[in-house]
């Protein structure tokens, strides 16, 4: 195995176990399925398993938290009032 393949395998195992919560056996099955298609695990999961479902990475800032932090208090009524005035 080359360094690139080892690194990708480590990333795949980490994604499957830490992000998805897979057991090692489940991670192994997921890695085998994605490798058969020539894909990494994260791409395989996000494109073919989650598909059109919305996936939210908990590491990203929540828009409501961002607005609260910056004192932005937009509500739908304000936007409608501004649009129709």
N, C-alpha and C positions, 0 to 999 in steps of 0.2 A: 504494500500500500504506500502511496506517495503521501507526502505531508498534507497536500490539499484534501485528499480523501479522508485522512485521519481527522483533520480539522473539521471537515463537513460532518463526519460521523459523530464527533463529539458535540457539535452544535445540534445535530438531529436528536441525539439522546437527551441533551439538556432541554431542548424545546419540548420534546414529548413528555419527559418526566416532570419538569418544573412548571411549564406553562400549561400543559394539558392535563397533568396529574396522572399520567399513565404509569402502570407498573413496568418493570423491565421487560416482561414478556409481551405486554401490549406495545411497548415502544419498539421492540424487535419486529413485531408484525407490521407496525406502521412504517418502519424504516424499509423493510423488505418490499412492501407495496409501493412505496414512493420510488425506491431504487429501480423497481421493474419498469417504471414509467420514465426513469431518467430525471427525477425531480428530487429536490430536497423536501424534508418533512414539512417545514413551515409552509412552503408554497403549495404542496399537495393538500394539506389540511385546509388552508384558507381558500383555495380555489375550488376544490372538489368535495370537501366534506362540509364546510360551512357554507359554501356556495354564495347565495344571495343574502344569507343571514348577516346581520350587522355584527361585527366583531369589535369589541372595545378593549384596547390594551390599557390595563390599569395604570401603566406607567405614564400615560398621557394625562395632561391636565384637563380636568373637567371644565367645560365652558362656563358653567354656573359658578364654580370656584374662582375662575379667572375674573368673571364679571364682579363678583363680590369683593375680591381683592382690590380691584380698580374702581370700585364704587359705581359701576355701571348698573343701572336698574331699569332696563328696558322691559316693558311689558307689552303684550299684544295690543292692548287698547291704545297706548301711546303711538305705536306705529300706525295703526289704522287712522287715528285722529290726524296725524301729520300727513298721511297719504290723501285723505279726503278733504283737507282744508284748502 
